[in-house]
Amino acid sequence: MVTIVDTVSATPLRPRHPEKVNRPDALSPPKPDWIRVRAPNTRGYADTRRIVKENGLVTVCEEAGCPNIGECWDKKHATFMIMGDTCTRACAFCNVKTGMPGALDVLEPEHVAEATFKLGLAHIVVTSVDRDDLADGGAEHFAQTIRAIRARCPNTTIEVLTPDFLRKEGALEVVVAAKPDVFNHNLETVPSRYLTVRPGARYFHSIRLLQRVKEIDPTIFTKSGIMVGLGEERHEVLQVMDDLRSAEVDFLTIGQYLQPTRKHHAVMRYVPPDEFAGYQKVAYTKGFLMVSASPLTRSSHHAGEDFAKLQAARAALAR
Ligand code: SF4
């Protein structure tokens, strides 16, 4: 497992990715014209930013440099990242800062609930950094956040996007017992790319995690996603779909990997929109209730609208 221990985090000059600074630059091809995003300069964007800052919250939208931030924040859709802004893993694709995180903020669940209320969200997505340093991987903090949102916003549906809780016995069960409406855990890439792209994780552990959620509580929707453009082959993407369906995962997202800095994994290929459409078609034939596959698909993009579609798809199946 790649766990970065930062003993100098008070130093302002400390690099965001100390494990990557000495790597050679990885050059990606220029972005094609289908990767286009709106500049974040609307009134809705400014309102969302103010509420996030007033509550002292961290968002994955900002930390990961998400290309959809202009669109999502204009609609007041932000994805909160709990348990700090510093991650104990060092994935090759991710822009979140690496190092040793600080202590948990016990008031954070209330602050997330308050921001959810102020943003008037019908559906909220909560994710976190990896907290390999905590005995439960942060599972209880996730559960407290779910309970705080339920208490403050009883009509808001809740989606969690969790780490893999690798080697954290009993952690998953704590989150599932808090009953999120959607349990999302991203595979990120195909198994052959794990050692390079996601070295601290184990592919079959992640599949098993999703399967366990369904075994414990079949009413919870499960969701997972991968990025393409990281050197994977088409047949490997189709295998991932089969593996996820074996675990009874309901919702699949597939989006284009974009390189945050030259020290991150290079974009090996920009997958054209018609290939995404092809993946979407195949995934539906494999039995997913919902599939979102496009260059700018991200696991929390349009999560509220997609949750309504998920519910409708399950209801149609039950008829
Ligand atoms: S897609 Fe998700 S991470 Fe990106 S801006 Fe929208 S809510 Fe935030």
Boltz pocket constraint, residues with backbone or C-beta under 6 A from the ligand:
constraints:
  - pocket:
      binder: B
      contacts: [[A, 60], [A, 61], [A, 62], [A, 66], [A, 67], [A, 68], [A, 69], [A, 70], [A, 72], [A, 73], [A, 77], [A, 78], [A, 79], [A, 296], [A, 298], [A, 299], [A, 300], [A, 301], [A, 302]]
      max_distance: 6.0
